[in-house]
Amino acid sequence: MDSLTQIVLGAAVGEVVLGKKVGNKAMLYGAIAGTIPDLDVLASQFTDTVNALDIHRGFTHSIVFSVLFAPIFGWLVSRYEKLGSFKDWSWLFFWGFLTHPLLDAHTTWGTQLFWPLDLRLAYKNIFVIDPLYTIPFLICVIWAMRLPKISVKRRKINWLGIILSSSYLVITLLLKAYTYPKFTQALEDQEVDYTSVQTKPSAFNSILWTANVDTPNAYLIGHYSIFDTQPIQFASYPKQHELLGKLKDEEKVQQLIRITEGWYSITQKGERLFFNDLRFGVLGFASGEDRFVFSYELIETPTGLKVEEVEKDREQAKELVGELGERILGN
């Protein structure tokens, strides 16, 4: 999830663990704990694009990290703060670290919670930024923060935020279960020969859902809003894996294939070759090979293969917000 959401979750968890003893400092350190796992994004400053992708939501989002580093941070804070023991602060950081990947596991990217096992949990039932999850939670945390640390109402308001946000996660799981058969039925009605289907919510909401469909030679992408009245239409994106040629044996390409779990397509523009991550679909709702959310150019150099992420068009992104709003309301 986005940084603000993880800060809010961490603050709420800190309040549950230690708020009665140290008041708002529990929220402060909980917010810090909720932020620390995402510092793995700094790997992009020290390594190449592909390895940075591999590192993201890996070790720092694991149970192992929570167990190993919670006592370290707990000891450091206990040396500085007069209230709370080493054990208290260690528990706060442990739960702050652990709830971060537990929430991230609900997103499309997922987390390697059981690192070092090469297993990424991704339930794909909530977008990385969802105001309906974050805003009520944020209001409750700020409200609780303004109450005395010994206040019973403070604890109730904080728990209200946790319950509301968790209930919303359950609702998104139910919506995922409701919309999935809509896609499979549409595929059957259109007599599409497919091997697997993955669904996820579209940006900033849980009303409009997207399906990625694996067929022998192409991926299909379709959208369904719970307000739709017309049949689901699927856009086709040829896999074109053969365009990789000898590059398919390159270590970085194999790494990308593993990261995408095989959900990728290859496009070519003149002499330029692009590796497209299909897990996150396309920008907008119109077909177009240059509208993938995540696309990487494969560049052959004298020193080896170089992989560069394609920059997104910010102006195009602004236009897509209005397009998204219209699509959410149904077709």
C-alpha positions as CSV (number, residue, x, y, z in Angstrom):
1,M,0.0,0.0,0.0
2,D,1.0,3.6,-0.3
3,S,3.2,5.3,2.4
4,L,0.4,7.3,4.0
5,T,-1.7,4.1,4.5
6,Q,1.2,2.2,6.1
7,I,2.0,5.2,8.4
8,V,-1.7,5.2,9.6
9,L,-1.7,1.4,10.1
10,G,1.6,1.6,11.9
11,A,0.4,4.4,14.2
12,A,-2.8,2.5,15.0
13,V,-0.8,-0.7,15.8
14,G,1.6,1.3,18.0
15,E,-1.3,2.7,19.9
16,V,-2.7,-0.8,20.6
17,V,0.6,-2.1,21.8
18,L,1.9,0.7,23.9
19,G,-0.5,3.7,23.7
20,K,-1.8,3.4,27.3
21,K,1.8,3.7,28.6
22,V,3.5,6.3,26.4
23,G,0.6,8.0,24.6
24,N,1.3,9.6,21.2
25,K,4.9,8.4,21.2
26,A,3.5,4.9,20.6
27,M,1.7,6.3,17.5
28,L,4.9,8.1,16.4
29,Y,7.1,5.0,16.6
30,G,4.4,2.8,15.2
31,A,4.3,5.1,12.2
32,I,8.0,4.8,11.8
33,A,7.9,1.0,12.1
34,G,5.2,1.0,9.4
35,T,7.4,3.0,7.1
36,I,10.7,1.1,7.5
37,P,9.9,-2.0,5.4
38,D,9.4,0.2,2.3
39,L,13.0,1.6,2.6
40,D,13.9,-1.3,0.3
41,V,13.0,1.1,-2.6
42,L,16.4,2.7,-1.9
43,A,17.9,-0.4,-3.5
44,S,17.3,1.3,-6.9
45,Q,20.1,3.7,-5.9
46,F,22.6,1.0,-5.6
47,T,21.7,-1.7,-8.1
48,D,20.1,-2.1,-11.5
49,T,16.4,-2.0,-12.4
50,V,15.8,-5.7,-12.4
51,N,17.5,-6.4,-9.1
52,A,15.7,-3.5,-7.5
53,L,12.4,-5.0,-8.7
54,D,13.4,-8.4,-7.2
55,I,14.4,-6.8,-3.8
56,H,11.2,-4.7,-3.5
57,R,8.8,-6.3,-1.0
58,G,11.2,-9.1,-0.3
59,F,13.4,-9.5,2.8
60,T,12.1,-6.3,4.5
61,H,8.5,-7.5,4.1
62,S,9.1,-10.9,5.7
63,I,8.5,-12.5,9.1
64,V,12.3,-13.1,9.3
65,F,12.9,-9.3,9.1
66,S,10.3,-8.6,11.8
67,V,11.8,-11.1,14.2
68,L,15.4,-10.1,13.6
69,F,15.1,-6.3,13.6
70,A,12.3,-5.6,16.1
71,P,14.6,-6.3,19.1
72,I,17.3,-4.0,17.5
73,F,14.9,-1.1,17.1
74,G,13.3,-1.9,20.4
75,W,16.7,-1.7,22.2
76,L,17.6,1.6,20.4
77,V,14.3,3.3,21.4
78,S,14.4,1.9,24.9
79,R,17.8,3.6,25.4
80,Y,16.4,6.9,24.3
81,E,12.8,6.9,25.8
82,K,12.3,6.9,29.5
83,L,8.8,5.2,29.4
84,G,8.4,1.7,28.2
85,S,10.7,-1.3,28.5
86,F,12.9,-3.0,25.9
87,K,10.3,-5.7,25.6
88,D,7.5,-3.1,25.1
89,W,9.3,-1.3,22.3
90,S,10.4,-4.6,20.7
91,W,6.8,-5.7,20.5
92,L,5.7,-2.4,19.1
93,F,8.3,-2.7,16.3
94,F,7.5,-6.3,15.7
95,W,3.8,-5.7,15.1
96,G,4.6,-2.5,13.2
97,F,6.9,-4.4,10.8
98,L,4.7,-7.4,10.5
99,T,1.3,-5.7,9.8
100,H,3.0,-3.8,6.9
101,P,3.5,-6.9,4.7
102,L,0.3,-8.5,5.9
103,L,-1.5,-5.5,4.3
104,D,0.7,-5.4,1.2
105,A,-0.2,-9.0,0.6
106,H,-3.6,-7.9,-0.4
107,T,-2.2,-5.9,-3.4
108,T,-1.3,-7.0,-6.9
109,W,2.5,-6.8,-6.2
110,G,2.2,-8.9,-3.0
111,T,5.0,-9.6,-0.5
112,Q,7.5,-12.3,0.2
113,L,6.2,-12.8,3.7
114,F,7.9,-16.2,4.0
115,W,11.3,-15.1,2.7
116,P,13.7,-16.8,1.9
117,L,11.2,-19.0,0.3
118,D,10.5,-17.9,-3.3
119,L,6.8,-17.4,-2.6
120,R,5.0,-14.1,-3.1
121,L,1.6,-13.7,-1.5
122,A,-0.7,-11.5,-3.6
123,Y,-4.4,-11.7,-3.0
124,K,-5.1,-8.9,-5.4
125,N,-8.2,-7.5,-3.7
126,I,-7.2,-3.9,-3.1
127,F,-5.4,-1.3,-5.2
128,V,-2.2,0.2,-3.7
129,I,-4.0,3.5,-3.1
130,D,-7.6,3.2,-2.0
131,P,-9.2,6.2,-0.2
132,L,-12.1,4.2,1.2
133,Y,-9.5,2.1,3.1
134,T,-7.3,5.0,4.2
135,I,-9.4,8.1,4.9
136,P,-11.8,6.6,7.6
137,F,-8.7,5.0,9.2
138,L,-6.8,8.3,9.2
139,I,-9.7,10.2,10.7
140,C,-9.9,7.7,13.6
141,V,-6.2,7.8,14.3
142,I,-6.1,11.6,14.3
143,W,-9.2,11.6,16.6
144,A,-7.6,9.1,19.0
145,M,-4.4,11.1,19.0
146,R,-6.1,14.1,20.4
147,L,-7.5,12.3,23.4
148,P,-5.6,11.6,26.7
149,K,-3.5,8.4,26.7
150,I,-5.5,7.0,29.6
151,S,-8.9,7.7,27.9
152,V,-11.0,4.6,27.2
153,K,-12.6,6.5,24.3
154,R,-9.1,6.9,22.8
155,R,-8.7,3.1,22.6
156,K,-12.2,2.6,21.3
157,I,-11.7,5.2,18.5
158,N,-8.4,3.6,17.5
159,W,-9.9,0.2,17.4
160,L,-12.8,1.6,15.4
161,G,-10.3,2.6,12.7
162,I,-8.7,-0.8,12.7
163,I,-12.2,-2.5,12.4
164,L,-13.4,-0.2,9.7
165,S,-10.3,-0.7,7.5
166,S,-10.2,-4.5,8.1
167,S,-13.9,-4.7,7.3
168,Y,-13.3,-2.9,4.0
169,L,-10.6,-5.5,3.2
170,V,-13.2,-8.2,3.7
171,I,-15.7,-6.4,1.5
172,T,-13.1,-6.2,-1.3
173,L,-12.5,-10.0,-1.0
174,L,-16.3,-10.5,-1.3
175,L,-16.4,-8.2,-4.4
176,K,-13.5,-10.1,-5.9
177,A,-15.4,-13.4,-5.3
178,Y,-18.5,-11.7,-6.9
179,T,-16.8,-10.3,-10.0
180,Y,-14.6,-13.3,-10.9
181,P,-17.5,-15.5,-12.2
182,K,-18.6,-12.5,-14.3
183,F,-15.4,-12.7,-16.3
184,T,-15.3,-16.5,-16.6
185,Q,-19.0,-16.5,-17.7
186,A,-18.2,-13.9,-20.4
187,L,-15.2,-16.0,-21.6
188,E,-17.5,-19.0,-21.9
189,D,-20.2,-17.0,-23.7
190,Q,-17.6,-15.8,-26.2
191,E,-16.1,-19.3,-26.5
192,V,-12.6,-18.2,-25.5
193,D,-10.0,-20.9,-25.0
194,Y,-8.1,-19.8,-21.9
195,T,-5.9,-21.4,-19.3
196,S,-6.1,-19.1,-16.4
197,V,-7.7,-15.8,-15.2
198,Q,-6.4,-13.3,-12.6
199,T,-8.6,-10.4,-11.4
200,K,-7.7,-7.2,-9.5
201,P,-9.4,-3.9,-8.7
202,S,-8.7,-0.9,-10.9
203,A,-7.1,2.2,-9.5
204,F,-8.4,3.9,-6.4
205,N,-11.6,1.8,-6.0
206,S,-13.1,-1.6,-5.6
207,I,-16.1,-1.1,-7.9
208,L,-14.3,-1.6,-11.2
209,W,-12.4,-4.8,-11.7
210,T,-9.9,-5.9,-14.3
211,A,-9.2,-9.5,-15.5
212,N,-6.0,-10.7,-17.1
213,V,-6.7,-13.8,-19.2
214,D,-4.0,-16.2,-20.4
215,T,-4.7,-17.8,-23.8
216,P,-2.3,-19.8,-26.0
217,N,-1.0,-16.9,-28.1
218,A,-2.2,-13.7,-26.4
219,Y,-3.3,-12.1,-23.1
220,L,-6.8,-10.7,-22.9
221,I,-7.7,-7.8,-20.6
222,G,-11.3,-7.0,-19.7
223,H,-13.0,-4.7,-17.3
224,Y,-16.2,-5.1,-15.2
225,S,-18.0,-2.5,-13.0
226,I,-20.7,-3.7,-10.7
227,F,-22.8,-1.0,-12.4
228,D,-22.2,-2.5,-15.9
229,T,-25.2,-3.4,-18.1
230,Q,-23.4,-4.4,-21.2
231,P,-21.4,-7.6,-21.8
232,I,-17.7,-7.6,-20.9
233,Q,-15.4,-6.9,-23.9
234,F,-11.8,-8.2,-23.9
235,A,-8.8,-6.5,-25.6
236,S,-6.1,-8.8,-27.0
237,Y,-2.4,-8.3,-26.5
238,P,-0.2,-10.8,-28.4
239,K,2.4,-12.5,-26.3
240,Q,5.1,-12.4,-29.0
241,H,7.6,-14.2,-26.7
242,E,9.5,-15.3,-29.8
243,L,10.7,-11.7,-30.4
244,L,13.1,-12.2,-27.5
245,G,15.2,-14.6,-29.6
246,K,18.5,-15.4,-27.9
247,L,17.7,-12.7,-25.3
248,K,15.4,-15.1,-23.6
249,D,18.4,-16.9,-22.1
250,E,19.9,-13.7,-20.6
251,E,19.9,-13.8,-16.8
252,K,18.1,-10.5,-16.5
253,V,15.3,-11.6,-18.8
254,Q,14.9,-14.8,-16.9
255,Q,14.8,-12.8,-13.7
256,L,12.0,-10.6,-15.2
257,I,10.1,-13.7,-16.3
258,R,10.3,-15.1,-12.8
259,I,9.2,-11.7,-11.2
260,T,6.2,-11.5,-13.5
261,E,5.3,-15.1,-12.9
262,G,5.2,-15.6,-16.7
263,W,2.6,-12.9,-17.3
264,Y,4.5,-10.8,-19.9
265,S,4.4,-9.8,-23.5
266,I,7.0,-8.5,-25.9
267,T,6.6,-5.6,-28.2
268,Q,8.9,-4.1,-30.8
269,K,9.1,-0.5,-32.1
270,G,11.6,-0.3,-34.9
271,E,14.8,-1.6,-33.4
272,R,13.7,-1.2,-29.8
273,L,12.4,-4.2,-27.8
274,F,10.1,-3.9,-24.8
275,F,9.3,-6.4,-22.0
276,N,5.7,-5.6,-20.6
277,D,4.6,-6.7,-17.2
278,L,1.0,-7.9,-17.7
279,R,0.2,-8.4,-14.0
280,F,-0.6,-4.7,-13.7
281,G,-2.5,-4.4,-17.0
282,V,-2.7,-1.3,-19.2
283,L,-3.3,2.4,-18.6
284,G,-6.9,3.3,-19.5
285,F,-9.5,1.2,-21.2
286,A,-8.5,1.4,-24.9
287,S,-6.2,-1.1,-26.6
288,G,-2.7,0.1,-27.3
289,E,0.7,-1.5,-27.0
290,D,2.3,1.6,-25.5
291,R,-0.1,1.8,-22.6
292,F,1.2,-0.9,-20.3
293,V,1.5,0.2,-16.6
294,F,5.0,-1.3,-16.3
295,S,7.1,-1.7,-19.4
296,Y,10.9,-2.2,-19.7
297,E,13.2,-1.6,-22.6
298,L,15.7,-4.3,-23.3
299,I,18.9,-2.6,-24.6
300,E,21.9,-4.7,-25.8
301,T,25.2,-3.0,-25.0
302,P,28.8,-4.0,-25.5
303,T,29.0,-4.8,-21.8
304,G,25.8,-6.8,-21.7
305,L,22.0,-6.5,-21.6
306,K,20.6,-3.3,-20.0
307,V,17.0,-3.0,-18.7
308,E,15.4,0.4,-18.3
309,E,11.9,1.1,-17.1
310,V,9.8,3.2,-19.5
311,E,8.8,6.5,-18.0
312,K,5.1,7.2,-17.7
313,D,3.4,10.2,-19.4
314,R,2.1,12.3,-16.5
315,E,-0.2,14.3,-18.7
316,Q,-1.7,11.1,-20.0
317,A,-2.1,9.9,-16.4
318,K,-4.2,13.0,-15.6
319,E,-6.5,12.3,-18.5
320,L,-7.0,8.7,-17.3
321,V,-8.4,9.9,-14.0
322,G,-11.5,11.3,-15.7
323,E,-11.8,8.2,-17.9
324,L,-11.6,6.0,-14.8
325,G,-14.4,7.9,-13.1
326,E,-16.7,7.4,-16.1
327,R,-15.9,3.7,-16.5
328,I,-16.6,3.1,-12.8
329,L,-20.2,4.2,-13.3
330,G,-20.7,1.4,-15.8
331,N,-20.9,0.8,-19.5
